[in-house]
Amino acid sequence: VYIRNWRLGILNYVVKFAIFVFILVQTIWYDCKHLPQFPANGFARLSIMHPVDNCDPYDSGCHSQFQTVDTLPYCTQYSGPPPTTPAPVTTATTTAAGPSSDPEEPKSKPSKSAKTPEAEPKKKVKPMFDEKKKLRRLAETKGDKNDDLPLGTFATEAHACKYFDNTRLTWQPKIANSFFIPTRYQRITQTLDADCYDPAVDGIKGDEGSSDRFKCSHAYTTTDRKDYYVADIENFKLTFHHQFESTSTGLHGNQKQYAGFLGKCESNHPKDIQAECQIFAVPGSEGEVAEEDSAIVGNSSEFPTLGQTDEGADTISVHDLLQATPLAIKYNLSNVLDAILPDEMEIGGRTLRDAGGTLILSIDYGNTGKMRPGLPDSIMQYLGPLASVLKPIKPITYVYRPYFLPAYQFRNVVNSRPPTYPKERVVEEWHGIQVNVLFHGKLVAFDFNELLAVLTTSLTLLAASVLMVDMFACYNPFSSVAPKYKTLKFQPSEDFTNFLLLHSHFDPKGPSANPRTNELRSTTPSSDLLLTKLDDKGKVIDDIAQEELVKLLNFYEMRLNRLDAMDVNCSFQDACERDPRNCNANQFIHEFVQKNIK
C-alpha cells in the first residue's frame, strides 16, 4: 500500500538513512566491525641490569653507578634529611660506587643527625611488623599502626642496604613470561637441633635415655639473621625481548620489527587504550606508526629511562615502570615502593619494598583502529573517489601496560647447603616484585564472510524499520488518520461464520444452486439480489425496488470503505457496532443466509 503522507514519508526515509549511516558509516567505516579480531599470543624474556656507565658489566673497566646507601632514605646508612611526603624520587644524580668491602655489613652507619628528634618526621613511623607477625593473614593486619597515615607517605622501615649486581639477582632457570625483582634479602643461618631426633645424622639422636627421645620440637634453630634491602633497586634497568604470533591471521614477529609504546592508564583494564591512556613512544623503536597514533603520543621525557638497547631490546628502569601503573597514577604516588598504599592492594599496611607484590605487564600487539575498514583492492577499485577515505588496516604496534594485582606479599625462598650440611644450613628469603607478562593484544584481518554478515544485518534492520513506521502510522494514539492507515495496511476480512453456515446447509436443488455444477451461485446478499433481477441469459427481468436499492448501496459502501478507507466510520469492522448502516447491512446478510439454509 502506498500511503501519500509527507510526514510518514519523512519518517520512513529518516529511519532508513539512519540505518544506512549505522551500518555503512558507523559499523563498517568507523568501528570496522566487519574485521574479525583474533588474539595475539606471545612469549617474553625479561632480564635486569644494575646501574652501569653504559658499558658491559663483565668488562673489568665497567664501573657501577649505584647511588650510595647513605643517600637512600630506606637504608639505615642514610645520612640525609628525613624523607618527605610523598617520598622523594631518587633518580636524578648518581655516584659511582662499588660493592661494600664487607658483604655482610653496611658500608656506613647513619649519621647522628639522622637520629635527632629535630630531624625526624612529625609522626614517626614505627616498625610495622616484627618477624613473628610477618606471616599473619591479611585479615589480622587491618589494625596496623600505619593505617592512619595518608596514602603516599614514606613508610618503609629502614634496614641495612647491600649492593647486588644483576648476576646475583637473576634467578635460574629463567621462566618465560615471568621475572622476579628482589627488593629485600634475608639471610638466615640455622643449625640442627641436637635434641631433635634424626637417625640419619650421627650424634643427633635426642635423649635416648628418656621416653621423649623420639620427639622433635625444632628441626633447626636460628643462630643468625641478617636483613637487607637491595640497594638502589629502583634504578636497575629491565630489558624486554618478546615475540608474537596469531595463527588465525598468519601474522607473527618480534619487537624489533614494530613500533613500541608505553601506556599510562588509570585503569587496570581499559576498554580502549588509545582513548583512555596516555601513550609514550619507546625511543629508538622501529616500525610504521599510523598518523592518528602519532598525534596522541606523549612526551617520552616523562620516562627518561625508556628506550632501546643496541640489540633492539626495550629497556626501562624499575622506578619508571612502576610509575606507569594505575596505582601510581590514581593516587599520585611518586615512589610506589616506599609509599603507604590503599586497602585495595591488600598488603596489610606494609610497603612493596618490604613485603613484595605482583605486577602484571601486559604486552598488547594490535592493529585495530577507527576509520580503518581495510577493504581489499578487489573492492576498492570499484569505489572510485570514495576509496580515498577508506584507509587500509593499521600497521602493527605494541603497547606495554603495567598494573598491580592485590597480594599480601611475594617472596622466594632458597635453601643453600654449606659444607657442614645437614648440621647447618642457610635459608635465603627474597621479597620483591613478581612480574608476570601477559599478551592481551588483538589483530584484525579482512574477512569477506564477516562483511557479508554485517550487510545482512542491515537488511534485517531495514525490515524492522518498515515495521516500525507501519506501527507508528497505524497505532499512533495522537493521530486522527491512524484508523485510516490501519484499514489500508491491514484490510479487514468478512466474518466467515455466515460463509461456513451457508456451505454446511447448502441444498444443491435450492434456488441459489447452479444447475450445471450444483454449487452455490452466490455467497453475498448483493450478488444474490442481482441474480434475482436477471434471467439465465443476463437480461433484466425485474426492477430493483427502493428498499432493495438502499440495502445494495449501503452494503457496497461498507465493502468499499474496507478497501480504500475513504470513510472508516462506515467500514464496520465490528459487527456489533451500533449504527443504522451497520444494522441495515447485517439485516441484509441475515435475510440472505436464512433464505439459503431453509
Secondary structure, DSSP 8 states (H G I E B T S, - for coil): -----HHHHHHHHHHHHHHHIIIIIIIIIIS-TTS-EEE-EEEEEEEEE--BSSS-TTSTT--BB---GGG-TTBTT--S----SS-----S----B---SSTTS-SS---GGGGSGGGS-SS-------TTTTT--GGGGTT-TTTTS-TT-B----BEEE---TTTT--SS--TTEEEEEEEEEEEEEEE-TTS--TTSTT----TTSTTTT--S-SEEEEEEEEEEETTGGG-EEEEEEEEEETTTTEEEEGGGSEEEEEEESSSS-S-HHHHEEEEE-TT--S---HHHHTTEE-GGGSTT-EE-TTS-EEEEHHHHHHTSHHHHHTT-S-GGGB---GGG--TT--HHHH-EEEEEEEEEE---TT-----HHHHTTSGGGGGGS------EEEEEEEEE--S--EEEEEE--TTTTTEEEEEEEEEEEEEEEE--EEE---HHHHHHHHHHHHHHHHHHHHHHHHHHHH-TT-TTHHHHHHHHS-----HHHHHHHHHS--TTSTTB-TTT-SBS-SSHHHHHHHHTB-TTS-B-S---HHHHHHHHHHHHHHHHHHH-TTGGGS--STT---HHHHHHHHHHHHHHHHHH-
